[in-house]
Structures are given as structure tokens and as C-alpha cells.
């Protein structure tokens, strides 16, 4: 029940389990909306993130949010519609 664990252990305050600790993930559409939220939550849970998006300026904002969680982040500029 990953959803249950994520719900119960989210936030990492007080030493909560980081279920994505040391995982590397790629999030397409990571510069905004749901993609940005996925990046931030995954970083909070311990993952390093590759933010893949067509908009590098907005992706940079997401990278900054990920780094606030003390995780690594890079931008992959790409257009998945092609």
C-alpha cells in the first residue's frame, strides 16, 4: 500500500520514513501544475529529480523548489509532443 505509506509518512518532520530515498526520477511536464507538485513531493520523500519540460524558465523555478528540500535537480529541456 504505497499510497497509505506516502499519506501517513509525508512531510518528513520528526524523522519520518523517506520512501523515495536516493531514487532518481524524471518528471515530464515538471515545470508547472501537477508535474511541479510531483517534483516537490518526490523531493520531500527523498528523490533526486530531472525536471523535463519545454519551458526552461519555469523548470528553473521547480528546480529551486526541489533544492529547497535538499535534493539534487537538473533541467532536461524537451518537447514530448514530437
PDB file of N, CA, C and O in Angstrom:
ATOM      1  N   UNK A   1       0.829  -1.185   0.000  1.00  0.00           N
ATOM      2  CA  UNK A   1       0.000   0.000   0.000  1.00  0.00           C
ATOM      3  C   UNK A   1       0.873   1.248   0.000  1.00  0.00           C
ATOM      4  O   UNK A   1       0.986   1.922   1.024  1.00  0.00           O
ATOM      5  N   UNK A   2       1.479   1.560  -1.112  1.00  0.00           N
ATOM      6  CA  UNK A   2       2.357   2.716  -1.206  1.00  0.00           C
ATOM      7  C   UNK A   2       1.599   3.989  -0.884  1.00  0.00           C
ATOM      8  O   UNK A   2       2.120   4.859  -0.185  1.00  0.00           O
ATOM      9  N   UNK A   3       0.363   4.114  -1.387  1.00  0.00           N
ATOM     10  CA  UNK A   3      -0.398   5.333  -1.125  1.00  0.00           C
ATOM     11  C   UNK A   3      -0.581   5.550   0.364  1.00  0.00           C
ATOM     12  O   UNK A   3      -0.456   6.679   0.840  1.00  0.00           O
ATOM     13  N   UNK A   4      -0.869   4.513   1.099  1.00  0.00           N
ATOM     14  CA  UNK A   4      -1.057   4.637   2.549  1.00  0.00           C
ATOM     15  C   UNK A   4       0.234   5.081   3.213  1.00  0.00           C
ATOM     16  O   UNK A   4       0.218   5.971   4.064  1.00  0.00           O
ATOM     17  N   UNK A   5       1.351   4.475   2.837  1.00  0.00           N
ATOM     18  CA  UNK A   5       2.630   4.850   3.431  1.00  0.00           C
ATOM     19  C   UNK A   5       2.965   6.294   3.120  1.00  0.00           C
ATOM     20  O   UNK A   5       3.425   7.028   3.996  1.00  0.00           O
ATOM     21  N   UNK A   6       2.737   6.717   1.865  1.00  0.00           N
ATOM     22  CA  UNK A   6       3.032   8.090   1.479  1.00  0.00           C
ATOM     23  C   UNK A   6       2.161   9.050   2.274  1.00  0.00           C
ATOM     24  O   UNK A   6       2.643  10.074   2.758  1.00  0.00           O
ATOM     25  N   UNK A   7       0.904   8.729   2.410  1.00  0.00           N
ATOM     26  CA  UNK A   7      -0.014   9.591   3.151  1.00  0.00           C
ATOM     27  C   UNK A   7       0.387   9.695   4.614  1.00  0.00           C
ATOM     28  O   UNK A   7       0.417  10.791   5.176  1.00  0.00           O
ATOM     29  N   UNK A   8       0.691   8.574   5.226  1.00  0.00           N
ATOM     30  CA  UNK A   8       0.999   8.560   6.644  1.00  0.00           C
ATOM     31  C   UNK A   8       2.375   9.126   6.957  1.00  0.00           C
ATOM     32  O   UNK A   8       2.585   9.680   8.037  1.00  0.00           O
ATOM     33  N   UNK A   9       3.303   8.996   6.037  1.00  0.00           N
ATOM     34  CA  UNK A   9       4.682   9.369   6.323  1.00  0.00           C
ATOM     35  C   UNK A   9       5.113  10.643   5.613  1.00  0.00           C
ATOM     36  O   UNK A   9       6.295  10.984   5.644  1.00  0.00           O
ATOM     37  N   UNK A  10       4.206  11.346   4.984  1.00  0.00           N
ATOM     38  CA  UNK A  10       4.617  12.525   4.227  1.00  0.00           C
ATOM     39  C   UNK A  10       5.106  13.632   5.146  1.00  0.00           C
ATOM     40  O   UNK A  10       4.709  13.723   6.308  1.00  0.00           O
ATOM     41  N   UNK A  11       5.966  14.459   4.608  1.00  0.00           N
ATOM     42  CA  UNK A  11       6.438  15.631   5.311  1.00  0.00           C
ATOM     43  C   UNK A  11       7.817  15.485   5.916  1.00  0.00           C
ATOM     44  O   UNK A  11       8.552  16.471   5.978  1.00  0.00           O
ATOM     45  N   UNK A  12       8.192  14.338   6.352  1.00  0.00           N
ATOM     46  CA  UNK A  12       9.496  14.039   6.910  1.00  0.00           C
ATOM     47  C   UNK A  12       9.839  14.819   8.156  1.00  0.00           C
ATOM     48  O   UNK A  12      10.993  14.791   8.584  1.00  0.00           O
ATOM     49  N   UNK A  13       8.899  15.509   8.754  1.00  0.00           N
ATOM     50  CA  UNK A  13       9.163  16.129  10.043  1.00  0.00           C
ATOM     51  C   UNK A  13       9.234  15.027  11.080  1.00  0.00           C
ATOM     52  O   UNK A  13       8.474  14.059  11.035  1.00  0.00           O
ATOM     53  N   UNK A  14      10.145  15.183  12.002  1.00  0.00           N
ATOM     54  CA  UNK A  14      10.246  14.191  13.064  1.00  0.00           C
ATOM     55  C   UNK A  14      10.853  12.878  12.622  1.00  0.00           C
ATOM     56  O   UNK A  14      10.620  11.854  13.263  1.00  0.00           O
ATOM     57  N   UNK A  15      11.632  12.874  11.533  1.00  0.00           N
ATOM     58  CA  UNK A  15      12.325  11.663  11.113  1.00  0.00           C
ATOM     59  C   UNK A  15      11.459  10.649  10.398  1.00  0.00           C
ATOM     60  O   UNK A  15      11.756   9.455  10.446  1.00  0.00           O
ATOM     61  N   UNK A  16      10.403  11.080   9.741  1.00  0.00           N
ATOM     62  CA  UNK A  16       9.530  10.149   9.027  1.00  0.00           C
ATOM     63  C   UNK A  16      10.299   9.445   7.911  1.00  0.00           C
ATOM     64  O   UNK A  16      11.267   9.986   7.377  1.00  0.00           O
ATOM     65  N   UNK A  17       9.870   8.262   7.572  1.00  0.00           N
ATOM     66  CA  UNK A  17      10.480   7.455   6.524  1.00  0.00           C
ATOM     67  C   UNK A  17      10.412   8.173   5.180  1.00  0.00           C
ATOM     68  O   UNK A  17       9.363   8.700   4.808  1.00  0.00           O
ATOM     69  N   UNK A  18      11.525   8.195   4.455  1.00  0.00           N
ATOM     70  CA  UNK A  18      11.575   8.791   3.121  1.00  0.00           C
ATOM     71  C   UNK A  18      11.475   7.660   2.106  1.00  0.00           C
ATOM     72  O   UNK A  18      12.468   6.994   1.817  1.00  0.00           O
ATOM     73  N   UNK A  19      10.269   7.440   1.559  1.00  0.00           N
ATOM     74  CA  UNK A  19      10.049   6.248   0.739  1.00  0.00           C
ATOM     75  C   UNK A  19      10.731   6.293  -0.617  1.00  0.00           C
ATOM     76  O   UNK A  19      10.842   5.257  -1.271  1.00  0.00           O
ATOM     77  N   UNK A  20      11.187   7.444  -1.057  1.00  0.00           N
ATOM     78  CA  UNK A  20      11.911   7.543  -2.327  1.00  0.00           C
ATOM     79  C   UNK A  20      13.385   7.860  -2.111  1.00  0.00           C
ATOM     80  O   UNK A  20      14.060   8.313  -3.036  1.00  0.00           O
ATOM     81  N   UNK A  21      13.881   7.635  -0.934  1.00  0.00           N
ATOM     82  CA  UNK A  21      15.250   7.987  -0.588  1.00  0.00           C
ATOM     83  C   UNK A  21      16.254   7.423  -1.585  1.00  0.00           C
ATOM     84  O   UNK A  21      16.280   6.222  -1.852  1.00  0.00           O
ATOM     85  N   UNK A  22      17.086   8.321  -2.134  1.00  0.00           N
ATOM     86  CA  UNK A  22      18.163   8.013  -3.088  1.00  0.00           C
ATOM     87  C   UNK A  22      17.667   7.509  -4.434  1.00  0.00           C
ATOM     88  O   UNK A  22      18.471   7.001  -5.216  1.00  0.00           O
ATOM     89  N   UNK A  23      16.395   7.625  -4.735  1.00  0.00           N
ATOM     90  CA  UNK A  23      15.885   7.276  -6.066  1.00  0.00           C
ATOM     91  C   UNK A  23      16.101   8.465  -6.997  1.00  0.00           C
ATOM     92  O   UNK A  23      16.146   9.613  -6.554  1.00  0.00           O
ATOM     93  N   UNK A  24      16.231   8.184  -8.268  1.00  0.00           N
ATOM     94  CA  UNK A  24      16.359   9.206  -9.301  1.00  0.00           C
ATOM     95  C   UNK A  24      15.125   9.105 -10.184  1.00  0.00           C
ATOM     96  O   UNK A  24      14.816   8.028 -10.693  1.00  0.00           O
ATOM     97  N   UNK A  25      14.414  10.215 -10.372  1.00  0.00           N
ATOM     98  CA  UNK A  25      13.210  10.160 -11.197  1.00  0.00           C
ATOM     99  C   UNK A  25      13.211  11.278 -12.232  1.00  0.00           C
ATOM    100  O   UNK A  25      13.825  12.327 -12.039  1.00  0.00           O
ATOM    101  N   UNK A  26      12.509  11.027 -13.334  1.00  0.00           N
ATOM    102  CA  UNK A  26      12.298  12.011 -14.390  1.00  0.00           C
ATOM    103  C   UNK A  26      10.818  12.352 -14.382  1.00  0.00           C
ATOM    104  O   UNK A  26       9.968  11.462 -14.395  1.00  0.00           O
ATOM    105  N   UNK A  27      10.515  13.643 -14.359  1.00  0.00           N
ATOM    106  CA  UNK A  27       9.125  14.085 -14.382  1.00  0.00           C
ATOM    107  C   UNK A  27       8.922  14.930 -15.628  1.00  0.00           C
ATOM    108  O   UNK A  27       9.453  16.037 -15.726  1.00  0.00           O
ATOM    109  N   UNK A  28       8.148  14.410 -16.589  1.00  0.00           N
ATOM    110  CA  UNK A  28       7.822  15.210 -17.771  1.00  0.00           C
ATOM    111  C   UNK A  28       6.723  16.191 -17.392  1.00  0.00           C
ATOM    112  O   UNK A  28       5.814  15.854 -16.632  1.00  0.00           O
ATOM    113  N   UNK A  29       6.809  17.397 -17.921  1.00  0.00           N
ATOM    114  CA  UNK A  29       5.861  18.439 -17.548  1.00  0.00           C
ATOM    115  C   UNK A  29       6.106  18.944 -16.138  1.00  0.00           C
ATOM    116  O   UNK A  29       5.185  19.419 -15.473  1.00  0.00           O
ATOM    117  N   UNK A  30       7.354  18.842 -15.680  1.00  0.00           N
ATOM    118  CA  UNK A  30       7.684  19.172 -14.308  1.00  0.00           C
ATOM    119  C   UNK A  30       7.785  20.651 -13.995  1.00  0.00           C
ATOM    120  O   UNK A  30       7.997  21.013 -12.838  1.00  0.00           O
ATOM    121  N   UNK A  31       7.640  21.518 -14.988  1.00  0.00           N
ATOM    122  CA  UNK A  31       7.799  22.947 -14.755  1.00  0.00           C
ATOM    123  C   UNK A  31       6.571  23.604 -14.131  1.00  0.00           C
ATOM    124  O   UNK A  31       6.673  24.712 -13.602  1.00  0.00           O
ATOM    125  N   UNK A  32       5.419  22.948 -14.181  1.00  0.00           N
ATOM    126  CA  UNK A  32       4.215  23.580 -13.653  1.00  0.00           C
ATOM    127  C   UNK A  32       3.151  22.539 -13.310  1.00  0.00           C
ATOM    128  O   UNK A  32       3.270  21.361 -13.647  1.00  0.00           O
ATOM    129  N   UNK A  33       2.122  23.006 -12.639  1.00  0.00           N
ATOM    130  CA  UNK A  33       0.942  22.197 -12.370  1.00  0.00           C
ATOM    131  C   UNK A  33       1.223  20.911 -11.617  1.00  0.00           C
ATOM    132  O   UNK A  33       1.988  20.885 -10.653  1.00  0.00           O
ATOM    133  N   UNK A  34       0.587  19.845 -12.077  1.00  0.00           N
ATOM    134  CA  UNK A  34       0.728  18.538 -11.431  1.00  0.00           C
ATOM    135  C   UNK A  34       2.173  18.064 -11.487  1.00  0.00           C
ATOM    136  O   UNK A  34       2.674  17.486 -10.522  1.00  0.00           O
ATOM    137  N   UNK A  35       2.849  18.303 -12.610  1.00  0.00           N
ATOM    138  CA  UNK A  35       4.250  17.895 -12.726  1.00  0.00           C
ATOM    139  C   UNK A  35       5.132  18.551 -11.678  1.00  0.00           C
ATOM    140  O   UNK A  35       5.989  17.896 -11.085  1.00  0.00           O
ATOM    141  N   UNK A  36       4.924  19.842 -11.450  1.00  0.00           N
ATOM    142  CA  UNK A  36       5.696  20.547 -10.418  1.00  0.00           C
ATOM    143  C   UNK A  36       5.385  19.959  -9.045  1.00  0.00           C
ATOM    144  O   UNK A  36       6.292  19.746  -8.240  1.00  0.00           O
ATOM    145  N   UNK A  37       4.115  19.698  -8.777  1.00  0.00           N
ATOM    146  CA  UNK A  37       3.725  19.119  -7.481  1.00  0.00           C
ATOM    147  C   UNK A  37       4.381  17.757  -7.275  1.00  0.00           C
ATOM    148  O   UNK A  37       4.835  17.446  -6.174  1.00  0.00           O
ATOM    149  N   UNK A  38       4.432  16.947  -8.328  1.00  0.00           N
ATOM    150  CA  UNK A  38       5.090  15.642  -8.239  1.00  0.00           C
ATOM    151  C   UNK A  38       6.565  15.819  -7.911  1.00  0.00           C
ATOM    152  O   UNK A  38       7.107  15.089  -7.081  1.00  0.00           O
ATOM    153  N   UNK A  39       7.217  16.776  -8.550  1.00  0.00           N
ATOM    154  CA  UNK A  39       8.639  17.031  -8.281  1.00  0.00           C
ATOM    155  C   UNK A  39       8.871  17.388  -6.819  1.00  0.00           C
ATOM    156  O   UNK A  39       9.771  16.845  -6.179  1.00  0.00           O
ATOM    157  N   UNK A  40       8.069  18.290  -6.298  1.00  0.00           N
ATOM    158  CA  UNK A  40       8.252  18.761  -4.926  1.00  0.00           C
ATOM    159  C   UNK A  40       7.966  17.643  -3.923  1.00  0.00           C
ATOM    160  O   UNK A  40       8.718  17.465  -2.964  1.00  0.00           O
ATOM    161  N   UNK A  41       6.897  16.897  -4.134  1.00  0.00           N
ATOM    162  CA  UNK A  41       6.560  15.807  -3.214  1.00  0.00           C
ATOM    163  C   UNK A  41       7.612  14.708  -3.274  1.00  0.00           C
ATOM    164  O   UNK A  41       8.016  14.181  -2.238  1.00  0.00           O
ATOM    165  N   UNK A  42       8.062  14.359  -4.479  1.00  0.00           N
ATOM    166  CA  UNK A  42       9.091  13.327  -4.609  1.00  0.00           C
ATOM    167  C   UNK A  42      10.391  13.762  -3.941  1.00  0.00           C
ATOM    168  O   UNK A  42      11.064  12.954  -3.301  1.00  0.00           O
ATOM    169  N   UNK A  43      10.744  15.035  -4.088  1.00  0.00           N
ATOM    170  CA  UNK A  43      11.945  15.546  -3.421  1.00  0.00           C
ATOM    171  C   UNK A  43      11.786  15.486  -1.909  1.00  0.00           C
ATOM    172  O   UNK A  43      12.713  15.100  -1.198  1.00  0.00           O
ATOM    173  N   UNK A  44      10.626  15.862  -1.424  1.00  0.00           N
ATOM    174  CA  UNK A  44      10.352  15.796   0.018  1.00  0.00           C
ATOM    175  C   UNK A  44      10.501  14.365   0.532  1.00  0.00           C
ATOM    176  O   UNK A  44      10.887  14.145   1.679  1.00  0.00           O
ATOM    177  N   UNK A  45      10.189  13.400  -0.329  1.00  0.00           N
ATOM    178  CA  UNK A  45      10.280  11.987   0.053  1.00  0.00           C
ATOM    179  C   UNK A  45      11.650  11.387  -0.247  1.00  0.00           C
ATOM    180  O   UNK A  45      11.839  10.180  -0.092  1.00  0.00           O
ATOM    181  N   UNK A  46      12.617  12.216  -0.677  1.00  0.00           N
ATOM    182  CA  UNK A  46      13.992  11.763  -0.776  1.00  0.00           C
ATOM    183  C   UNK A  46      14.557  11.556  -2.162  1.00  0.00           C
ATOM    184  O   UNK A  46      15.710  11.144  -2.288  1.00  0.00           O
ATOM    185  N   UNK A  47      13.791  11.827  -3.213  1.00  0.00           N
ATOM    186  CA  UNK A  47      14.265  11.587  -4.579  1.00  0.00           C
ATOM    187  C   UNK A  47      15.037  12.777  -5.137  1.00  0.00           C
ATOM    188  O   UNK A  47      14.796  13.924  -4.761  1.00  0.00           O
ATOM    189  N   UNK A  48      15.969  12.484  -6.042  1.00  0.00           N
ATOM    190  CA  UNK A  48      16.596  13.492  -6.873  1.00  0.00           C
ATOM    191  C   UNK A  48      15.796  13.537  -8.174  1.00  0.00           C
ATOM    192  O   UNK A  48      15.298  12.509  -8.632  1.00  0.00           O
ATOM    193  N   UNK A  49      15.671  14.726  -8.770  1.00  0.00           N
ATOM    194  CA  UNK A  49      14.706  14.931  -9.838  1.00  0.00           C
ATOM    195  C   UNK A  49      15.349  15.467 -11.109  1.00  0.00           C
ATOM    196  O   UNK A  49      16.198  16.357 -11.061  1.00  0.00           O
ATOM    197  N   UNK A  50      14.934  14.911 -12.253  1.00  0.00           N
ATOM    198  CA  UNK A  50      15.196  15.512 -13.559  1.00  0.00           C
ATOM    199  C   UNK A  50      13.875  16.129 -14.010  1.00  0.00           C
ATOM    200  O   UNK A  50      12.907  15.419 -14.282  1.00  0.00           O
ATOM    201  N   UNK A  51      13.848  17.448 -14.085  1.00  0.00           N
ATOM    202  CA  UNK A  51      12.643  18.179 -14.474  1.00  0.00           C
ATOM    203  C   UNK A  51      12.669  18.325 -15.990  1.00  0.00           C
ATOM    204  O   UNK A  51      13.448  19.112 -16.527  1.00  0.00           O
ATOM    205  N   UNK A  52      11.826  17.575 -16.675  1.00  0.00           N
ATOM    206  CA  UNK A  52      11.775  17.607 -18.134  1.00  0.00           C
ATOM    207  C   UNK A  52      10.597  18.467 -18.573  1.00  0.00           C
ATOM    208  O   UNK A  52       9.452  18.200 -18.210  1.00  0.00           O
ATOM    209  N   UNK A  53      10.892  19.514 -19.366  1.00  0.00           N
ATOM    210  CA  UNK A  53       9.826  20.412 -19.795  1.00  0.00           C
ATOM    211  C   UNK A  53      10.294  21.240 -20.985  1.00  0.00           C
ATOM    212  O   UNK A  53      11.494  21.381 -21.222  1.00  0.00           O
ATOM    213  N   UNK A  54       9.351  21.776 -21.719  1.00  0.00           N
ATOM    214  CA  UNK A  54       9.655  22.632 -22.867  1.00  0.00           C
ATOM    215  C   UNK A  54      10.017  24.051 -22.426  1.00  0.00           C
ATOM    216  O   UNK A  54      10.624  24.798 -23.194  1.00  0.00           O
ATOM    217  N   UNK A  55       9.654  24.426 -21.208  1.00  0.00           N
ATOM    218  CA  UNK A  55       9.852  25.781 -20.701  1.00  0.00           C
ATOM    219  C   UNK A  55      10.969  25.807 -19.656  1.00  0.00           C
ATOM    220  O   UNK A  55      10.717  25.522 -18.485  1.00  0.00           O
ATOM    221  N   UNK A  56      12.194  26.142 -20.057  1.00  0.00           N
ATOM    222  CA  UNK A  56      13.317  26.092 -19.116  1.00  0.00           C
ATOM    223  C   UNK A  56      13.236  27.129 -17.988  1.00  0.00           C
ATOM    224  O   UNK A  56      13.748  26.894 -16.893  1.00  0.00           O
ATOM    225  N   UNK A  57      12.598  28.267 -18.252  1.00  0.00           N
ATOM    226  CA  UNK A  57      12.489  29.283 -17.201  1.00  0.00           C
ATOM    227  C   UNK A  57      11.615  28.784 -16.048  1.00  0.00           C
ATOM    228  O   UNK A  57      11.981  28.935 -14.882  1.00  0.00           O
ATOM    229  N   UNK A  58      10.474  28.198 -16.366  1.00  0.00           N
ATOM    230  CA  UNK A  58       9.604  27.662 -15.319  1.00  0.00           C
ATOM    231  C   UNK A  58      10.218  26.422 -14.680  1.00  0.00           C
ATOM    232  O   UNK A  58      10.040  26.180 -13.486  1.00  0.00           O
ATOM    233  N   UNK A  59      10.941  25.638 -15.478  1.00  0.00           N
ATOM    234  CA  UNK A  59      11.614  24.463 -14.920  1.00  0.00           C
ATOM    235  C   UNK A  59      12.643  24.877 -13.874  1.00  0.00           C
ATOM    236  O   UNK A  59      12.846  24.171 -12.887  1.00  0.00           O
ATOM    237  N   UNK A  60      13.296  26.026 -14.091  1.00  0.00           N
ATOM    238  CA  UNK A  60      14.272  26.530 -13.125  1.00  0.00           C
ATOM    239  C   UNK A  60      13.602  26.828 -11.782  1.00  0.00           C
ATOM    240  O   UNK A  60      14.204  26.614 -10.730  1.00  0.00           O
ATOM    241  N   UNK A  61      12.364  27.318 -11.814  1.00  0.00           N
ATOM    242  CA  UNK A  61      11.618  27.556 -10.580  1.00  0.00           C
ATOM    243  C   UNK A  61      11.356  26.239  -9.840  1.00  0.00           C
ATOM    244  O   UNK A  61      11.457  26.172  -8.615  1.00  0.00           O
ATOM    245  N   UNK A  62      11.024  25.214 -10.592  1.00  0.00           N
ATOM    246  CA  UNK A  62      10.798  23.899  -9.981  1.00  0.00           C
ATOM    247  C   UNK A  62      12.090  23.363  -9.382  1.00  0.00           C
ATOM    248  O   UNK A  62      12.085  22.813  -8.280  1.00  0.00           O
ATOM    249  N   UNK A  63      13.188  23.520 -10.096  1.00  0.00           N
ATOM    250  CA  UNK A  63      14.493  23.079  -9.589  1.00  0.00           C
ATOM    251  C   UNK A  63      14.797  23.765  -8.258  1.00  0.00           C
ATOM    252  O   UNK A  63      15.292  23.129  -7.327  1.00  0.00           O
ATOM    253  N   UNK A  64      14.505  25.046  -8.172  1.00  0.00           N
ATOM    254  CA  UNK A  64      14.742  25.772  -6.924  1.00  0.00           C
ATOM    255  C   UNK A  64      13.901  25.193  -5.784  1.00  0.00           C
ATOM    256  O   UNK A  64      14.385  25.072  -4.658  1.00  0.00           O
ATOM    257  N   UNK A  65      12.658  24.840  -6.066  1.00  0.00           N
ATOM    258  CA  UNK A  65      11.794  24.241  -5.044  1.00  0.00           C
ATOM    259  C   UNK A  65      12.325  22.881  -4.588  1.00  0.00           C
ATOM    260  O   UNK A  65      12.273  22.550  -3.404  1.00  0.00           O
ATOM    261  N   UNK A  66      12.835  22.098  -5.543  1.00  0.00           N
ATOM    262  CA  UNK A  66      13.418  20.793  -5.211  1.00  0.00           C
ATOM    263  C   UNK A  66      14.656  20.972  -4.344  1.00  0.00           C
ATOM    264  O   UNK A  66      14.839  20.258  -3.359  1.00  0.00           O
ATOM    265  N   UNK A  67      15.486  21.908  -4.705  1.00  0.00           N
ATOM    266  CA  UNK A  67      16.725  22.143  -3.947  1.00  0.00           C
ATOM    267  C   UNK A  67      16.446  22.670  -2.544  1.00  0.00           C
ATOM    268  O   UNK A  67      17.254  22.464  -1.638  1.00  0.00           O
ATOM    269  N   UNK A  68      15.316  23.346  -2.351  1.00  0.00           N
ATOM    270  CA  UNK A  68      14.906  23.760  -1.010  1.00  0.00           C
ATOM    271  C   UNK A  68      14.677  22.550  -0.102  1.00  0.00           C
ATOM    272  O   UNK A  68      14.772  22.651   1.122  1.00  0.00           O
ATOM    273  N   UNK A  69      14.375  21.406  -0.720  1.00  0.00           N
ATOM    274  CA  UNK A  69      14.186  20.156   0.025  1.00  0.00           C
ATOM    275  C   UNK A  69      15.505  19.405   0.194  1.00  0.00           C
ATOM    276  O   UNK A  69      15.520  18.249   0.618  1.00  0.00           O
ATOM    277  N   UNK A  70      16.620  20.074  -0.144  1.00  0.00           N
ATOM    278  CA  UNK A  70      17.967  19.488  -0.044  1.00  0.00           C
ATOM    279  C   UNK A  70      18.153  18.265  -0.935  1.00  0.00           C
ATOM    280  O   UNK A  70      18.814  17.301  -0.548  1.00  0.00           O
ATOM    281  N   UNK A  71      17.568  18.308  -2.131  1.00  0.00           N
ATOM    282  CA  UNK A  71      17.719  17.239  -3.110  1.00  0.00           C
ATOM    283  C   UNK A  71      18.348  17.818  -4.371  1.00  0.00           C
ATOM    284  O   UNK A  71      18.281  19.025  -4.604  1.00  0.00           O
ATOM    285  N   UNK A  72      18.953  16.966  -5.177  1.00  0.00           N
ATOM    286  CA  UNK A  72      19.551  17.364  -6.446  1.00  0.00           C
ATOM    287  C   UNK A  72      18.465  17.481  -7.514  1.00  0.00           C
ATOM    288  O   UNK A  72      17.472  16.754  -7.488  1.00  0.00           O
ATOM    289  N   UNK A  73      18.667  18.405  -8.450  1.00  0.00           N
ATOM    290  CA  UNK A  73      17.717  18.576  -9.546  1.00  0.00           C
ATOM    291  C   UNK A  73      18.437  19.116 -10.773  1.00  0.00           C
ATOM    292  O   UNK A  73      19.362  19.921 -10.668  1.00  0.00           O
ATOM    293  N   UNK A  74      17.993  18.655 -11.937  1.00  0.00           N
ATOM    294  CA  UNK A  74      18.503  19.156 -13.217  1.00  0.00           C
ATOM    295  C   UNK A  74      17.315  19.437 -14.128  1.00  0.00           C
ATOM    296  O   UNK A  74      16.206  18.953 -13.904  1.00  0.00           O
ATOM    297  N   UNK A  75      17.577  20.228 -15.154  1.00  0.00           N
ATOM    298  CA  UNK A  75      16.554  20.512 -16.162  1.00  0.00           C
ATOM    299  C   UNK A  75      16.900  19.745 -17.439  1.00  0.00           C
ATOM    300  O   UNK A  75      18.049  19.741 -17.879  1.00  0.00           O
ATOM    301  N   UNK A  76      15.900  19.103 -18.020  1.00  0.00           N
ATOM    302  CA  UNK A  76      16.025  18.491 -19.339  1.00  0.00           C
ATOM    303  C   UNK A  76      15.018  19.200 -20.215  1.00  0.00           C
ATOM    304  O   UNK A  76      13.813  18.971 -20.110  1.00  0.00           O
ATOM    305  N   UNK A  77      15.526  20.074 -21.091  1.00  0.00           N
ATOM    306  CA  UNK A  77      14.617  20.818 -21.981  1.00  0.00           C
ATOM    307  C   UNK A  77      14.187  19.891 -23.109  1.00  0.00           C
ATOM    308  O   UNK A  77      15.017  19.397 -23.872  1.00  0.00           O
ATOM    309  N   UNK A  78      12.876  19.661 -23.206  1.00  0.00           N
ATOM    310  CA  UNK A  78      12.368  18.739 -24.229  1.00  0.00           C
ATOM    311  C   UNK A  78      10.914  19.011 -24.543  1.00  0.00           C
ATOM    312  O   UNK A  78      10.195  19.618 -23.749  1.00  0.00           O
ATOM    313  N   UNK A  79      10.488  18.559 -25.705  1.00  0.00           N
ATOM    314  CA  UNK A  79       9.102  18.666 -26.141  1.00  0.00           C
ATOM    315  C   UNK A  79       8.594  17.251 -26.390  1.00  0.00           C
ATOM    316  O   UNK A  79       8.970  16.611 -27.372  1.00  0.00           O
ATOM    317  N   UNK A  80       7.742  16.770 -25.499  1.00  0.00           N
ATOM    318  CA  UNK A  80       7.238  15.389 -25.623  1.00  0.00           C
ATOM    319  C   UNK A  80       6.145  15.255 -26.675  1.00  0.00           C
ATOM    320  O   UNK A  80       5.700  14.143 -26.957  1.00  0.00           O
ATOM    321  N   UNK A  81       5.702  16.362 -27.259  1.00  0.00           N
ATOM    322  CA  UNK A  81       4.638  16.279 -28.284  1.00  0.00           C
ATOM    323  C   UNK A  81       5.179  15.849 -29.641  1.00  0.00           C
ATOM    324  O   UNK A  81       4.404  15.574 -30.557  1.00  0.00           O
ATOM    325  N   UNK A  82       6.504  15.788 -29.780  1.00  0.00           N
ATOM    326  CA  UNK A  82       7.081  15.427 -31.073  1.00  0.00           C
ATOM    327  C   UNK A  82       7.636  14.029 -31.054  1.00  0.00           C
ATOM    328  O   UNK A  82       8.162  13.559 -32.063  1.00  0.00           O
TER     329      UNK A  82
END
